[in-house]
Amino acid sequence: MKIAVIGGGPAGLRAAEVAATRGASVTLFDAKSSVGRKLLVAGRGGLNLTHGEDLAHFATRYRGPGQAPDFWEKLLSAFSPQDLRQWAAGLGIETFEQRTGRVYPREMKAAPLLRRWIERLRALGVRFEMKHRWTGLQPGRPLRLDFLVDGSERCHDADAVILALGGASWPMTGSDGTWTSVLSELGIGIRPLVPANCGWESPWSPEILAIAEGQPLKNLVVRAGNQETSGELMVTAYGLEGGALYQLGATLRGMPKPLIHIDFKPSFSAAELARKGSWKLSPAAEAILRHDCPPDLSRVALSERAKACPIPLTRPRPIAEAISSAGGLRWDELDANLMLRQLPGVFVAGEMIDWEAPTGGYLMQGCFATGTLAGTAAAHSLSGGQDH
């Protein structure tokens, strides 16, 4: 059973591991000179592997047009956050859960985990072919894969292929989205890749920036349309960053004129704030709240504004700056085992598929879980096993 895995991020590495464990001869190809580059980027923030919330709520964190309603619930039941922690423990990496629910390696580093993971893959017989940029695929048995290597074209055959080429965020790590043209030429439906989990631009005045730039806005509730989330924001020269904004990305992208409302005092009602008369706000929050307000604005009106301060946004930051991307392979192109319906024997995992999730461990869990399913299904397809 010859399986080719294209892409050396978390989804591809996990798919290679699962397929090799099930007896396949696995070769992993990557355009870069080493694997796990995006994993190392995530490690700069401590490597948030997963989250500790209950599985039913966990599954609701994933969204994308055309997903089967129960897909993520089934997927996460097959490879759960606890399974991911046990997998890390098997590499000798102890994890812990923060008060927020986020799960990290005790060392708060990615390099030790990646190093031990690669050692395990080599022990399983996985071959690594670096500096191989995937350029094409010819259907059939076997499948023919085209690569560009040091300026020359090379071909490799495989009985099954697992594509795990990522989205288009952090392109310096290798996930540059060039795979979209290859699959489009084969007639595969793809939604445009767009930035997710990213900052948004807003035309701040010089007066606001003089006070607020680089300052955090804490303990907020932020609303966009009929969606709301709590958390923090950071004021930047171009607009806003922060987890509270990231979770609203899909809603904001669907608005003709993106707009958020910030509740600076979620613990109080507008009437309570009006009765209090004065509240503790940071200088940055105060500057944003009072900007463009008439000096004689009533206490009641200011209280109402503090509960729903409008911030118009213009556009998301470029996809290269985003933590992750949305868009990608349409769900109707895939069967329940993440195999491309039009290309039998070709499976897909990770951020290539049109799903998105907020930061907090959900992205990594999604990549590991889809990689597990693709690796299992690819090996079963060749061994005559039945997937359910």
C-alpha positions in Angstrom: 0.0 0.0 0.0 1.8 3.1 -1.2 0.3 6.3 0.2 1.6 9.8 -0.6 0.9 12.6 1.8 1.4 16.1 0.4 1.9 18.7 3.1 4.0 18.6 6.3 1.8 20.5 8.7 -0.1 19.0 11.6 -2.9 17.5 9.4 -0.4 15.9 7.0 1.9 14.6 9.7 -1.0 13.1 11.6 -2.4 11.5 8.4 1.0 10.0 7.7 1.3 8.6 11.2 -2.2 7.0 11.1 -1.7 5.5 7.7 1.8 4.1 8.6 0.5 2.6 11.8 -2.1 0.7 9.7 0.6 -0.9 7.6 0.9 1.5 4.6 4.1 2.5 3.0 4.0 6.3 3.4 6.0 9.0 1.7 5.4 12.6 2.8 6.2 15.4 0.4 6.6 19.1 1.2 7.7 22.1 -0.8 9.8 23.4 2.1 13.1 22.0 3.4 11.5 20.9 6.6 8.1 19.9 8.0 6.1 21.4 10.9 6.8 25.0 10.2 3.3 26.2 11.0 3.4 24.1 14.2 6.5 26.0 15.2 4.8 29.3 14.4 1.9 28.3 16.7 4.6 27.4 19.3 5.5 31.0 19.7 2.3 31.4 21.6 2.9 28.3 23.6 1.3 25.8 21.1 -2.4 25.8 22.0 -3.2 22.1 21.1 -6.9 21.9 22.0 -9.5 23.0 24.5 -11.1 21.5 27.6 -14.7 22.3 27.0 -17.4 19.6 26.7 -17.5 17.8 23.3 -21.1 18.9 22.4 -20.1 22.6 22.7 -16.7 22.0 21.1 -18.3 20.7 17.9 -20.3 23.9 17.5 -17.1 25.9 17.1 -16.7 24.8 13.5 -18.5 26.4 10.7 -18.5 26.4 6.9 -21.1 26.3 4.2 -22.3 22.8 3.2 -21.0 20.9 6.2 -23.0 17.9 7.3 -24.8 18.9 10.5 -23.2 16.1 12.5 -19.8 15.9 10.9 -17.8 17.5 13.6 -19.6 15.7 16.4 -18.7 12.4 14.8 -15.2 13.5 13.9 -14.4 14.7 17.4 -15.9 11.6 19.0 -13.5 9.5 16.9 -10.5 11.7 17.9 -11.4 13.9 20.8 -9.5 16.6 22.7 -8.6 14.0 25.3 -7.3 11.7 22.6 -5.0 14.5 21.4 -3.7 15.0 25.0 -3.1 11.3 25.3 -1.3 11.3 21.9 1.0 14.0 23.1 1.6 12.1 26.3 2.7 9.2 24.2 5.4 11.4 22.8 6.5 12.3 26.4 4.8 15.7 26.2 2.8 16.5 29.3 -0.1 18.9 28.8 -2.1 21.1 31.1 -5.4 23.0 30.9 -5.5 26.7 31.7 -8.3 28.4 33.6 -9.6 29.5 30.2 -9.9 25.9 29.0 -7.0 26.2 26.6 -4.6 23.2 26.6 -0.8 23.6 26.2 2.3 21.5 26.5 3.8 22.0 30.0 7.0 23.3 28.3 4.9 25.9 26.3 7.1 25.0 23.3 6.5 23.2 19.9 10.0 22.1 19.1 10.3 19.2 21.5 6.9 17.8 20.4 7.8 18.2 16.7 11.2 16.6 17.1 9.8 13.5 18.9 6.9 13.3 16.4 9.3 13.1 13.5 11.3 10.5 15.3 8.2 8.4 15.7 7.3 8.8 12.0 10.7 7.7 10.9 10.5 4.7 13.2 7.2 3.8 11.5 9.0 3.9 8.1 7.6 7.2 6.8 9.9 8.7 4.1 10.3 12.4 3.8 10.8 14.1 0.5 11.5 17.8 1.0 11.6 20.6 -1.5 9.0 18.9 -3.6 6.4 21.4 -4.8 3.2 19.6 -6.0 2.1 20.8 -9.5 -0.3 18.2 -10.7 -2.2 14.9 -10.4 -3.2 12.4 -13.1 -6.1 10.2 -12.1 -6.0 6.4 -12.5 -4.4 3.4 -10.9 -1.8 4.1 -9.7 -2.3 7.9 -9.2 0.4 9.9 -10.8 1.8 12.9 -8.9 3.8 15.7 -10.5 6.3 17.7 -8.5 8.8 20.5 -9.2 12.1 19.7 -7.6 15.1 22.1 -8.0 13.6 23.4 -11.2 13.0 20.0 -12.7 9.8 18.0 -13.1 9.5 14.7 -11.3 6.7 12.1 -11.1 5.8 9.7 -8.3 3.1 7.0 -8.2 0.9 6.2 -5.3 -2.1 3.9 -4.6 -3.7 6.6 -2.5 -3.0 10.3 -1.9 -3.7 12.5 1.1 -3.6 16.2 0.4 -2.9 18.4 3.5 -1.6 21.6 1.9 -3.2 24.1 4.3 -5.0 27.3 3.6 -3.2 30.6 2.7 -2.3 32.1 6.0 1.4 32.4 7.0 2.5 31.6 3.5 6.2 31.7 4.5 5.5 28.4 6.3 4.4 26.8 3.0 0.6 27.2 3.1 0.5 29.6 0.2 -2.8 28.4 -1.4 -1.2 27.5 -4.8 -2.9 24.1 -4.7 -6.2 25.8 -5.6 -5.1 26.1 -9.2 -4.1 22.5 -9.5 -7.4 21.2 -8.2 -9.4 23.8 -10.1 -7.9 22.5 -13.4 -9.2 19.1 -12.4 -12.7 20.4 -12.0 -12.8 20.4 -8.2 -15.1 23.1 -6.7 -13.2 25.5 -4.4 -14.4 28.5 -2.5 -12.0 31.5 -2.5 -9.6 31.5 0.4 -10.2 34.5 2.7 -8.6 35.6 6.0 -10.1 34.3 9.2 -9.0 34.9 12.8 -7.5 38.2 11.8 -7.5 41.9 12.6 -9.9 44.4 10.9 -9.2 47.9 9.7 -11.0 50.9 11.1 -10.3 54.6 10.3 -9.2 55.8 13.7 -8.7 59.5 14.1 -5.2 60.9 15.1 -6.7 61.9 18.4 -7.7 58.3 19.2 -4.5 56.8 18.1 -2.5 59.3 20.2 -4.1 57.8 23.3 -5.2 54.3 22.4 -2.7 52.8 19.9 -1.1 49.6 21.3 -3.5 49.6 24.3 -5.7 46.7 25.2 -9.5 47.0 25.7 -10.4 44.5 28.4 -13.6 42.8 29.8 -15.7 43.6 26.7 -18.7 42.1 25.0 -18.5 42.7 21.3 -21.5 42.3 18.9 -21.8 42.0 15.1 -25.2 41.4 13.7 -27.0 38.9 15.9 -23.7 37.4 17.2 -21.8 38.4 20.3 -18.7 37.3 22.1 -16.7 38.4 25.2 -13.0 39.0 25.5 -10.4 41.5 24.7 -9.3 43.7 21.8 -6.1 45.5 21.0 -6.1 48.9 19.3 -3.7 49.1 16.4 -2.6 51.7 14.0 -4.9 50.2 11.3 -7.9 49.1 13.5 -8.4 46.3 15.9 -7.0 42.9 16.7 -8.0 40.3 19.3 -9.8 37.1 20.1 -13.2 38.8 20.6 -13.0 40.1 17.0 -11.7 36.8 15.6 -14.8 34.9 16.6 -17.0 37.4 14.7 -15.0 37.1 11.4 -17.5 35.0 9.5 -20.4 37.3 10.4 -18.4 40.5 9.6 -17.4 39.1 6.2 -21.1 38.6 5.4 -22.1 42.2 6.2 -22.2 44.8 3.4 -20.9 47.4 5.8 -19.0 45.6 8.6 -19.8 47.1 12.0 -19.3 46.0 15.6 -20.8 47.4 18.8 -18.6 47.3 21.9 -20.2 47.0 25.4 -17.5 48.5 27.6 -19.4 47.7 30.8 -21.2 44.3 30.3 -21.7 43.8 34.1 -24.1 46.8 34.2 -27.2 47.9 32.4 -27.4 51.3 30.8 -29.8 52.5 33.5 -27.4 51.3 36.2 -24.5 53.2 34.5 -26.6 56.3 34.3 -27.3 56.1 38.0 -23.7 55.6 38.9 -22.6 58.7 37.1 -19.0 57.8 36.7 -17.3 54.5 35.8 -13.8 53.3 35.6 -12.6 53.1 32.0 -9.1 52.9 30.6 -7.9 56.0 28.8 -8.1 54.0 25.5 -11.7 53.0 26.1 -12.6 56.5 27.2 -11.1 58.0 24.1 -13.0 55.6 21.8 -16.3 56.0 23.7 -16.2 59.8 23.7 -14.9 60.4 20.2 -17.3 62.4 18.1 -19.6 62.9 21.0 -21.0 66.4 21.7 -19.6 67.8 25.0 -23.1 68.2 26.4 -24.1 64.6 25.7 -26.5 63.5 28.5 -25.5 61.0 31.1 -28.3 58.6 29.8 -27.1 58.9 26.2 -23.5 58.3 27.2 -24.5 55.3 29.2 -26.3 53.8 26.3 -23.3 54.4 24.0 -21.1 52.7 26.6 -23.3 49.6 26.2 -23.2 49.7 22.4 -20.4 51.8 21.0 -20.4 51.6 17.2 -17.1 50.9 15.4 -17.3 50.8 11.6 -14.8 48.5 10.0 -13.6 48.6 6.4 -12.0 45.3 5.6 -10.0 42.4 7.1 -6.2 42.5 7.2 -4.4 40.6 4.4 -4.7 36.8 4.4 -0.9 36.5 4.9 -1.3 38.1 8.3 -4.2 36.0 9.4 -3.9 33.2 11.9 -6.0 31.0 9.7 -8.1 31.1 6.5 -11.6 30.3 5.5 -12.7 28.9 2.2 -11.2 26.0 0.3 -12.5 22.7 -0.9 -16.3 22.6 -1.0 -17.9 20.1 1.3 -20.0 18.7 -1.5 -16.8 17.6 -3.3 -16.0 15.2 -0.4 -17.6 12.0 0.9 -17.9 11.1 4.6 -14.3 9.9 4.7 -12.9 13.1 3.2 -12.2 11.5 -0.2 -12.7 13.6 -3.3 -15.8 12.2 -5.1 -14.3 13.1 -8.5 -10.9 11.6 -7.7 -11.2 8.2 -6.1 -8.2 7.5 -3.9 -7.5 11.1 -3.1 -8.3 12.2 0.4 -8.0 15.7 2.0 -7.3 16.9 5.5 -6.8 20.1 7.5 -7.3 23.7 6.5 -7.7 22.9 2.7 -11.3 22.2 3.4 -13.9 25.0 3.7 -14.2 25.2 7.5 -13.1 27.7 10.1 -13.0 27.9 13.9 -11.9 30.4 16.4 -8.5 30.4 18.2 -8.3 28.6 21.5 -7.2 25.1 20.3 -10.0 24.5 17.9 -7.9 25.0 14.8 -5.2 22.5 15.9 -7.8 19.9 17.0 -9.6 20.2 13.7 -6.3 19.6 11.8 -5.4 16.5 13.9 -9.0 15.1 13.7 -9.3 15.5 10.0 -5.8 14.1 9.5 -6.8 11.1 11.6 -9.9 10.4 9.5 -8.1 10.9 6.2 -5.2 8.6 7.2 -7.5 5.9 8.5 -9.8 6.1 5.4 -6.9 6.0 2.9 -5.3 3.0 4.6 -8.7 1.2 4.7 -9.4 2.0 1.1 -6.3 0.0 0.1 -6.6 -2.8 2.6 -10.2 -3.7 1.7 -11.4 -2.5 5.1 -14.8 -0.9 5.4 -15.2 2.6 6.9 -18.3 3.6 8.7 
